[in-house]
Amino acid sequence: MGPLLSHIAHLEIMTPDLDASVRFYVAQMGMRVVERGARQVYLRCWGDYYRYSLILSQATQAGLGHMAWRTVSPQALEEAARRIEAAGAGGEWLYPQEGHGRAYRFTGPYGHVMELFWEVERHQEDGEHRSQFPDRPARRTNHGVAPRMLDHITVSAPDVRGFAQWYSETLGFRIMGYTSLDHAPVTVFGVLTTNEKSHDLGVLIDTSPVAGRVHHIAFWVDSREEHSLAADILMEGGTDIEYGPGLHGIGEQTYLYFREPSGLRIELNTGGYRNYVPDWQPYDWKPAQGSNNFYRNSHMPDSMLEASPPAPGITGTEDGALPGTEDALVEAASSAANPWQGHG
């Protein structure tokens, strides 16, 4: 059997102030509410092919509820569940959820909850939101940042290569690149993909004792002009820019980081390459080469060491390591237990 997963479909994000987060995604991001409950709200970007790409759930602190991926076929869903159980991370079958069919949900060896499904409700708007393009699920909006679609998620784990190896060997993710420190053989960042994108799943090294944390979620706009305009819209709307705009070396996307009211970090992307090479070998970048900031003309703020939920310790960054944190990352990497070992 070939690839098992096709793409990332939606994310569930936990927030301590559901109403404030919903207002932000509607007013600032330009997303639209498609379903609302007492403790959950479902939202979509104008270009999402399925009914929603983001679930906001009421919780005591910000974090990741689950990430959901569509398989390439119903047979691939069954095979993915079989492989997960064989690897020692068995989960459970869930009956049809909002907008999609039955799903297999499991917790990976580093504490991140993932949901896989095949059957899904394709979205097509009527009335004022209908597009003149027959293959667009909805008309383009010019409200707020107006991302076309969900792009990727970056999480944190104590062992970047162990994380990448488990998801590659178990579910067929392609490993596209790593960042290792200039002065020590410690990998602080890795990117994986289910398709031709440079990545739809990233992982940063984490020195905290909390499993399953998320560093950021990312959305996509079509052009650098829209990306620059988004920074203007966010600033005028009272949202501070945490880092960027700039250009990633890994992936070659233009980036911009900011926070939503829960404290969760959001990235906005555009550009980048598509990679169709079936036997691609991941390059091991060094921070001095500009793995995160290819222009090498700005310094990442200390706040980029934070992930959700908040916890003692730090994460690495896509830039490698901020000055003064290198020794802590080396020590953490040398002492980290690898939950992948022993799982089939």
ChimeraX attribute file (.defattr): number of C-alpha atoms within 10 A of each C-alpha:
attribute: neighborCount
match mode: 1-to-1
recipient: residues
	/A:1	6
	/A:2	7
	/A:3	16
	/A:4	24
	/A:5	23
	/A:6	18
	/A:7	20
	/A:8	22
	/A:9	25
	/A:10	27
	/A:11	24
	/A:12	20
	/A:13	22
	/A:14	25
	/A:15	27
	/A:16	18
	/A:17	17
	/A:18	19
	/A:19	14
	/A:20	13
	/A:21	22
	/A:22	24
	/A:23	16
	/A:24	19
	/A:25	23
	/A:26	19
	/A:27	16
	/A:28	22
	/A:29	21
	/A:30	20
	/A:31	28
	/A:32	17
	/A:33	18
	/A:34	11
	/A:35	14
	/A:36	12
	/A:37	8
	/A:38	8
	/A:39	11
	/A:40	18
	/A:41	21
	/A:42	23
	/A:43	22
	/A:44	26
	/A:45	29
	/A:46	25
	/A:47	21
	/A:48	22
	/A:49	20
	/A:50	18
	/A:51	25
	/A:52	28
	/A:53	22
	/A:54	21
	/A:55	23
	/A:56	25
	/A:57	24
	/A:58	19
	/A:59	16
	/A:60	11
	/A:61	16
	/A:62	24
	/A:63	25
	/A:64	26
	/A:65	20
	/A:66	19
	/A:67	22
	/A:68	20
	/A:69	20
	/A:70	23
	/A:71	24
	/A:72	16
	/A:73	16
	/A:74	14
	/A:75	12
	/A:76	22
	/A:77	21
	/A:78	17
	/A:79	16
	/A:80	22
	/A:81	23
	/A:82	13
	/A:83	16
	/A:84	22
	/A:85	17
	/A:86	13
	/A:87	18
	/A:88	14
	/A:89	16
	/A:90	16
	/A:91	17
	/A:92	13
	/A:93	14
	/A:94	14
	/A:95	11
	/A:96	13
	/A:97	11
	/A:98	13
	/A:99	13
	/A:100	17
	/A:101	15
	/A:102	18
	/A:103	24
	/A:104	21
	/A:105	20
	/A:106	21
	/A:107	17
	/A:108	21
	/A:109	22
	/A:110	21
	/A:111	15
	/A:112	19
	/A:113	18
	/A:114	18
	/A:115	22
	/A:116	26
	/A:117	28
	/A:118	21
	/A:119	16
	/A:120	18
	/A:121	13
	/A:122	13
	/A:123	16
	/A:124	18
	/A:125	14
	/A:126	11
	/A:127	7
	/A:128	8
	/A:129	14
	/A:130	15
	/A:131	17
	/A:132	11
	/A:133	10
	/A:134	10
	/A:135	10
	/A:136	17
	/A:137	23
	/A:138	23
	/A:139	18
	/A:140	18
	/A:141	16
	/A:142	11
	/A:143	14
	/A:144	19
	/A:145	27
	/A:146	27
	/A:147	30
	/A:148	18
	/A:149	22
	/A:150	25
	/A:151	24
	/A:152	25
	/A:153	23
	/A:154	22
	/A:155	24
	/A:156	32
	/A:157	30
	/A:158	29
	/A:159	28
	/A:160	24
	/A:161	21
	/A:162	18
	/A:163	23
	/A:164	24
	/A:165	18
	/A:166	22
	/A:167	18
	/A:168	16
	/A:169	12
	/A:170	19
	/A:171	19
	/A:172	18
	/A:173	24
	/A:174	26
	/A:175	24
	/A:176	22
	/A:177	21
	/A:178	26
	/A:179	28
	/A:180	21
	/A:181	22
	/A:182	16
	/A:183	9
	/A:184	11
	/A:185	10
	/A:186	22
	/A:187	24
	/A:188	30
	/A:189	34
	/A:190	27
	/A:191	25
	/A:192	25
	/A:193	23
	/A:194	23
	/A:195	18
	/A:196	16
	/A:197	18
	/A:198	23
	/A:199	27
	/A:200	21
	/A:201	22
	/A:202	27
	/A:203	28
	/A:204	31
	/A:205	28
	/A:206	30
	/A:207	24
	/A:208	18
	/A:209	10
	/A:210	18
	/A:211	17
	/A:212	20
	/A:213	27
	/A:214	27
	/A:215	27
	/A:216	24
	/A:217	23
	/A:218	20
	/A:219	20
	/A:220	23
	/A:221	21
	/A:222	14
	/A:223	13
	/A:224	16
	/A:225	10
	/A:226	17
	/A:227	24
	/A:228	15
	/A:229	13
	/A:230	21
	/A:231	21
	/A:232	14
	/A:233	17
	/A:234	17
	/A:235	12
	/A:236	11
	/A:237	13
	/A:238	9
	/A:239	17
	/A:240	14
	/A:241	15
	/A:242	18
	/A:243	17
	/A:244	18
	/A:245	18
	/A:246	20
	/A:247	23
	/A:248	21
	/A:249	21
	/A:250	26
	/A:251	20
	/A:252	19
	/A:253	20
	/A:254	23
	/A:255	23
	/A:256	22
	/A:257	21
	/A:258	19
	/A:259	16
	/A:260	19
	/A:261	19
	/A:262	20
	/A:263	19
	/A:264	25
	/A:265	21
	/A:266	18
	/A:267	23
	/A:268	25
	/A:269	28
	/A:270	22
	/A:271	17
	/A:272	17
	/A:273	14
	/A:274	12
	/A:275	15
	/A:276	11
	/A:277	8
	/A:278	8
	/A:279	7
	/A:280	12
	/A:281	11
	/A:282	14
	/A:283	12
	/A:284	16
	/A:285	22
	/A:286	18
	/A:287	21
	/A:288	14
	/A:289	16
	/A:290	20
	/A:291	26
	/A:292	27
	/A:293	25
	/A:294	20
	/A:295	13
	/A:296	17
	/A:297	8
	/A:298	11
	/A:299	12
	/A:300	17
	/A:301	10
	/A:302	13
	/A:303	10
	/A:304	20
	/A:305	19
	/A:306	23
	/A:307	26
	/A:308	22
	/A:309	21
	/A:310	17
	/A:311	14
	/A:312	10
	/A:313	16
	/A:314	22
	/A:315	29
	/A:316	28
	/A:317	24
	/A:318	29
	/A:319	26
	/A:320	29
	/A:321	24
	/A:322	16
	/A:323	9
	/A:324	8
	/A:325	15
	/A:326	18
	/A:327	12
	/A:328	15
	/A:329	26
	/A:330	18
	/A:331	12
	/A:332	20
	/A:333	21
	/A:334	11
	/A:335	12
	/A:336	13
	/A:337	12
	/A:338	17
	/A:339	16
	/A:340	21
	/A:341	10
	/A:342	8
	/A:343	13
	/A:344	13
